[in-house]
């Protein structure tokens, strides 16, 4: 019986120490509540981050692409920080019409918007989503490096 009482006292003391410690950290955290961070401010010596988002498709309905791209376009600063490429296979049905529709709707909603078409029969490539995405990625990076106004330099991180 005495051991049970001793164990209960020890557990109560541990619980009390945990509560006191939690209140101590709560008070410490609340002292930082007045600190505000301005994420829009340019800070020297910190890299700017831009995003490259790729979507590969083949026979998916164009409405599915619209839903996906509309969701991306609603992200904060999409016009300044997000570049998008849509990669498709050369055998994609109605690829010219899909390219025209996508460019007409999304060129103004992103920093850069590219539609790439993966040609059939490239050496080392197999038909499929992975090859389309790989080709689109390589072409998008090439276009971004060639675009002097994009600002891809040592102070910019492309993710």
Buried (B, 14 or more C-beta within 10 A) or exposed (E): EEEEEEEEEEEEEEEEEEEEEEEEEEEEEEEEEEEEEEEEEEEEEEEBEBBBBBBBBBEBEEEEBBEBBEEBBEEEEBEEBBBBBBBBBEEBEEBEEBBEBBBEBBEEBBBBBBBBBBEEEEEEBEBEBEBBBBBBBEBBBEBBEEEEEBEBEEEEEBE
